[in-house]
Amino acid sequence: MKRGRTEMLYFKIGTGDSPPNKPKPYRVSLAKGEVMEAEIQQYLVKIFIRPCNRPWASPVLMIRNPDGGIGFCIDYRGLNAGTVKDSYPIPLIDGILDVLGEAQLLSTMDIASGYWNVLMEEESIPKTAFTCKYGLYEWSVMPFGLCNAVPAFERLMETVLVDLKWRICLAYLDDCVIFSKTFRTHLVRLRQVLTRFRPVGFKLKMKKCHWGRSQVAFLGHVVTPTGMNVMRPRDLHAIRSFLGLTSYFRRYIPGYASISAPLERLKVKEATFEWKNACESAFRQLKRALMKQPILVYPNIKRLFQLYVDSSRYAVGACLMQEVDGRYRVLAYASKLLTGSQKNWIHKQDGISEGVVWSTRKFRCYLDKRKFDLYTDHSASSALITVP
C-alpha cells in the first residue's frame, strides 16, 4: 500500500539561538546493531530518511520492548531541550469518553503510519539528523521523539475534523471514533469523516479499523452503549510499570490509594525493596480489580449527581454516582494517599473534611454550579455546607 502523505502541515523545529546538538553515537551490542541496520535500511527504502552531512546529530537508542523485541529510538533530549515548546492542548481522555454517552453504534479508525504522514519543513530537516555506527541520517518525515510532534499532529487532526469533532466523531492523535444512535446516521457520518481524510492524504490501517460495532476498544477502554469497561492488561514486568498501569485506571478502582499503598512505599527513595505479604496482597487485589471489568456509566448533566466521600488514616476516597433506571451507577472513582505530614495531623473528622474539599475539586467539571447530594459517615460535616 502506498504511504499516506499530507501537505496540510510541514513540521517545523524552532530552536531559536540554540547551538547544534551533536553527542557521540551510543555503543550497542552486536544483536542490537543488526536490528538497527535493518531498521535504517527499511527507512531508506521508504524514503523516510536519507544520508546527510549536518552539524546536528542525536544518538540512536536501541531499547528492549515489553514483548522482548528490540525497538529503534532516537534520543532527541538534547534537541528538545533547546526547542521552543508548542502549547497546543491535547484533549483529556476522560472528557473524550464522556461524549459517548448516548452512542449505540461505534466505528474506530487508525491513521496508517501516523506521524510519517507529515513532511518536515525543509529548513528543519537538518535538526532531525541522527548518528549511529552506520552513519549520519536525517528525516524527510516527522519522526517520533520530538517534543512538539504530539501537539502538531493533534492540531492537524483537529483542523481536518474541525466542525465534526465532538458532534459526530472524536479524535486523539491518530485514533478516531465515529458514534451515532442509528445505522442510517452512522453511514452518513462515516462518509463525512472519510471524505475529510481522502483529500488530506490520510490512509487507514485496516487491521485496526472496526465498523458499526456496539462495543469498541478506544484509548485503553472498552466503550459500549451502557458504559465503559477496563481492558485487561496483557503483561506485568516490574512494580513500576504495574503501578503505572493501575494508576491510569484508578478511577475504576474504589480505594485505589489505600490498596496500592504497600506497593507505593517500595518506590520511596532509599527504601529497601522487600516483597512482604502486604505487597503480595495489594498486587493480587489490584490485578483482580482490573480483570473484573467494572462498568462505569456516562454522566448525564440532566440528572442529580451523588458524591460519596470516605477517609481513613492513610487515604481519602470518593465515588461519583447517578441514578439510572432505578439503580445507582458509578461514574468515576477517585482516591488520594495521604502524605506523612498529613497522616500526623488529620484525624477521622479532619479526614472527611479533607476528602470533601479534595473530591469536589477532583469532580469539579461535573459538580461546578450544580446541586448534588453529598454522603459521608461523619454527620458533623453537614454543618460545613448547611445554609442557615
C-alpha positions in Angstrom: 0.0 0.0 0.0 1.3 3.4 -0.9 2.1 5.5 2.1 -0.1 8.5 3.0 1.2 12.0 2.7 -0.4 15.3 3.6 0.6 18.8 2.6 -1.6 20.5 5.2 1.3 20.5 7.6 5.1 20.9 7.3 6.6 20.2 10.6 9.0 22.9 11.9 11.5 22.7 14.7 12.1 26.1 16.3 15.4 26.2 18.2 16.0 29.9 18.4 19.7 30.6 19.1 20.4 27.2 20.5 23.6 25.7 19.1 23.5 22.3 17.2 23.3 19.3 19.5 25.9 16.7 18.5 26.7 14.0 21.0 28.7 10.9 20.1 26.7 7.8 19.0 25.9 5.2 21.7 27.7 1.9 21.6 25.3 -1.1 21.0 25.7 -4.9 21.2 26.0 -7.0 18.0 22.4 -8.2 18.3 21.1 -4.6 18.6 23.4 -3.5 15.9 21.8 -5.9 13.5 18.3 -4.7 14.3 19.5 -1.1 13.9 20.9 -1.8 10.5 17.7 -3.5 9.3 15.6 -0.5 10.6 17.8 2.0 8.8 17.6 0.1 5.5 13.8 -0.1 5.8 13.5 3.7 6.4 15.8 4.3 3.4 13.7 2.1 1.1 10.5 4.0 2.2 12.4 7.3 1.7 11.7 8.3 5.3 15.4 9.1 5.8 18.5 9.9 3.7 22.2 10.2 4.4 23.4 13.7 5.3 26.2 15.9 6.3 24.9 18.2 9.1 26.1 19.9 12.3 23.1 18.4 14.2 23.1 14.9 15.5 21.1 12.9 18.0 22.2 9.4 19.0 20.2 6.2 18.3 19.0 4.3 21.4 18.0 0.7 21.0 15.6 -0.4 23.7 14.1 -3.6 24.9 10.3 -3.7 24.2 7.8 -5.3 26.6 7.3 -8.2 24.2 11.1 -9.0 24.3 11.9 -7.4 20.9 14.3 -4.6 20.3 13.0 -1.1 19.4 14.7 1.6 17.3 14.5 5.0 19.1 16.3 8.3 18.7 17.4 10.2 21.8 16.2 13.7 21.0 16.5 15.0 24.5 19.3 17.4 23.6 17.4 18.8 20.7 14.2 19.0 22.7 15.9 21.0 25.4 16.6 23.8 23.0 13.3 23.7 21.2 10.6 26.3 21.7 7.7 24.3 23.1 4.3 24.2 21.4 1.5 24.7 23.9 -1.4 23.3 21.8 -3.7 21.4 24.1 -4.1 17.6 24.0 -7.7 16.6 24.8 -8.3 14.9 28.1 -9.2 11.2 27.7 -12.0 11.5 30.4 -13.5 14.4 28.5 -13.5 12.5 25.2 -15.1 9.4 26.7 -17.9 11.4 28.4 -19.2 12.4 25.0 -20.0 8.8 24.0 -22.9 8.5 26.5 -25.8 8.0 24.0 -23.9 6.2 21.2 -25.4 2.9 20.0 -23.1 2.3 17.1 -19.3 3.0 17.0 -16.6 2.8 14.4 -12.9 3.2 15.1 -10.2 4.3 12.6 -6.5 4.2 12.8 -4.4 6.5 10.6 -1.7 4.4 9.0 1.9 5.5 9.7 0.7 8.3 11.9 3.5 10.8 12.2 5.1 9.7 9.0 2.2 11.2 7.0 3.6 14.7 7.9 6.5 16.1 5.9 9.3 18.0 7.5 9.8 21.7 6.7 13.0 22.0 4.6 14.9 24.2 7.0 14.1 21.9 9.9 15.3 18.7 8.3 18.9 19.1 9.3 17.9 19.2 13.0 16.3 15.7 12.8 19.7 14.2 12.0 20.6 11.1 14.0 24.0 9.4 14.4 24.9 5.7 14.8 27.6 3.2 13.9 26.2 3.1 10.3 26.5 6.9 9.6 24.5 10.1 9.8 21.0 10.4 8.5 18.1 12.9 8.5 14.4 12.6 8.3 12.1 13.8 5.5 9.0 13.0 7.5 8.2 13.8 11.1 10.0 11.3 13.4 9.0 10.1 16.8 10.6 11.6 19.9 10.4 15.3 19.1 8.7 17.3 21.8 6.4 19.2 19.5 5.3 16.2 17.4 2.3 15.3 19.6 0.7 18.8 19.6 1.5 19.3 15.9 -0.3 16.1 14.9 -3.2 16.8 17.3 -3.6 20.3 15.7 -3.6 18.6 12.2 -6.3 16.2 13.2 -8.5 18.9 14.7 -8.0 21.1 11.6 -9.2 18.2 9.4 -12.2 17.4 11.6 -12.8 21.0 12.8 -16.6 21.1 12.5 -17.2 17.3 13.0 -15.3 16.7 16.2 -17.4 16.5 19.4 -20.6 16.3 17.2 -20.2 13.1 15.2 -16.6 11.9 16.0 -13.7 12.1 18.4 -10.0 12.1 17.7 -7.0 11.6 19.8 -3.8 11.8 17.7 -4.1 9.1 15.1 -7.1 7.3 16.6 -10.6 8.4 15.6 -14.0 7.1 16.7 -17.4 7.8 15.0 -20.5 7.5 17.0 -24.3 7.6 16.3 -27.7 6.3 17.5 -28.9 4.7 14.3 -27.4 2.7 11.4 -28.5 5.2 8.8 -27.0 8.1 10.6 -23.8 6.1 11.2 -23.3 5.5 7.4 -23.7 9.2 6.8 -21.2 10.1 9.5 -18.7 7.6 8.3 -18.8 9.1 4.8 -18.4 12.6 6.2 -15.2 11.6 8.1 -13.7 9.5 5.3 -14.4 12.4 2.9 -12.3 14.6 5.1 -9.4 12.1 5.2 -9.1 11.5 1.4 -8.1 14.9 0.2 -5.7 15.3 3.1 -3.8 12.2 2.0 -4.5 10.0 5.1 -4.7 6.2 4.6 -6.1 3.8 7.2 -4.6 0.8 8.9 -7.4 -1.6 8.1 -6.4 -4.2 10.6 -7.0 -1.7 13.4 -10.3 -0.3 12.0 -13.7 -1.6 13.2 -17.0 -0.6 11.6 -20.5 -0.4 13.1 -19.8 -2.1 16.4 -21.8 -2.0 19.6 -18.6 -2.1 21.5 -15.1 -1.0 20.5 -11.7 -0.5 22.2 -10.7 3.1 22.3 -8.0 4.9 24.3 -7.5 1.9 26.6 -11.2 1.5 27.3 -13.9 -0.8 26.0 -16.7 1.6 25.0 -20.3 0.2 25.0 -23.8 1.8 24.8 -24.2 1.1 28.6 -20.8 2.3 29.8 -17.1 1.7 29.8 -15.1 -1.4 30.8 -11.4 -1.6 31.6 -9.3 -3.6 29.1 -7.3 -6.3 30.7 -3.6 -5.7 30.9 -1.5 -8.2 28.9 1.7 -8.4 30.8 3.3 -7.2 34.1 7.1 -6.6 34.0 8.0 -4.7 37.1 6.4 -3.0 40.0 6.9 0.4 38.4 5.2 -0.5 35.1 2.4 -2.3 37.0 1.7 0.8 39.2 1.8 3.0 36.1 -0.9 0.9 34.5 -3.2 0.6 37.6 -2.8 4.3 38.4 -4.0 5.1 34.9 -7.2 3.1 35.7 -7.5 4.4 39.3 -11.0 5.9 38.5 -12.3 2.4 38.1 -10.9 1.0 41.4 -12.5 2.1 44.7 -10.0 2.8 47.4 -7.1 2.7 45.0 -4.7 4.8 47.1 -5.2 2.5 50.2 -4.8 -0.7 48.2 -1.7 0.4 46.4 0.0 1.9 49.5 2.3 -1.1 50.2 3.5 -1.0 46.6 3.9 2.7 46.5 6.2 2.5 49.6 8.6 0.3 47.6 9.2 3.3 45.3 10.2 5.7 48.1 13.8 6.8 47.7 16.3 4.8 49.9 13.5 2.3 50.8 14.6 -1.4 50.9 12.9 -3.4 48.2 11.4 -6.1 50.4 8.4 -8.0 49.0 6.2 -8.6 52.0 2.8 -10.2 52.4 1.1 -6.8 52.2 2.8 -6.2 48.8 1.6 -9.6 47.5 -1.9 -8.9 48.7 -2.0 -5.4 47.1 -0.6 -6.8 43.9 -3.3 -9.5 43.6 -6.1 -7.2 44.6 -5.2 -4.6 42.0 -4.8 -7.3 39.4 -8.3 -8.7 40.2 -9.8 -5.2 40.1 -8.6 -4.7 36.6 -9.8 -8.2 35.5 -13.3 -7.8 36.9 -14.1 -5.1 34.3 -16.5 -3.0 36.4 -18.6 -0.8 34.2 -18.8 3.0 34.5 -21.9 4.8 33.2 -21.7 8.0 31.2 -22.6 11.3 33.0 -25.9 12.9 32.3 -26.0 16.6 33.2 -29.8 16.5 33.4 -29.7 14.1 36.4 -28.7 14.8 40.0 -25.1 13.7 41.0 -24.4 11.8 44.2 -20.9 12.2 45.7 -19.8 9.6 48.4 -16.7 10.5 50.4 -14.8 8.4 52.9 -11.5 8.6 54.6 -9.0 6.5 56.7 -5.8 7.2 58.4 -3.9 6.6 55.2 -6.1 7.9 52.3 -9.3 9.7 51.3 -11.6 8.3 48.6 -14.7 9.4 46.7 -17.3 7.9 44.3 -19.4 9.9 41.9 -22.7 8.3 41.1 -26.1 8.9 39.3 -29.4 7.1 39.4 -30.0 5.2 36.1 -33.1 3.1 35.6 -33.8 3.0 39.3 -30.3 1.9 40.2 -27.3 4.0 41.4 -24.5 3.5 39.0 -20.9 4.7 39.3 -19.5 7.4 37.0 -16.0 7.5 38.5 -13.9 6.6 41.5 -11.1 8.8 42.9 -8.7 8.4 45.8 -5.6 10.0 47.2 -2.9 8.7 49.5 -2.2 11.0 52.5 1.4 12.1 52.9 3.5 11.6 56.0 2.7 15.0 57.5 -1.0 14.8 56.6 -1.3 11.5 58.4 0.1 13.1 61.6 -2.4 15.9 61.9 -5.5 14.6 60.1 -7.9 12.7 62.3 -11.1 10.9 61.2 -13.2 14.2 61.3 -10.5 16.2 59.5 -10.0 13.4 57.0 -13.7 13.6 56.0 -13.4 17.4 55.6 -10.2 17.0 53.6 -11.9 14.4 51.5 -14.9 16.6 50.8 -12.8 19.5 49.7 -10.4 17.3 47.6 -13.2 15.3 45.9 -15.3 18.3 44.9 -12.3 19.8 43.3 -11.5 16.5 41.6 -15.0 16.3 40.1 -15.5 20.0 39.6 -16.1 19.5 35.9 -19.3 17.7 36.8 -20.4 19.4 40.1 -19.5 23.1 39.4 -22.6 25.3 39.8 -24.8 22.3 40.2 -26.9 20.9 43.1 -25.6 17.5 44.2 -26.1 15.1 47.1 -23.1 14.6 49.4 -22.8 11.4 51.5 -20.3 10.9 54.3 -20.2 8.8 57.5 -19.5 11.9 59.6 -22.7 13.9 60.5 -20.8 16.9 61.8 -19.6 17.6 58.3 -23.1 18.6 57.3 -22.5 21.8 59.2 -19.9 22.8 56.7 -22.4 23.1 53.9 -25.7 23.7 55.7 -27.2 27.0 54.6 -28.6 28.9 57.7 
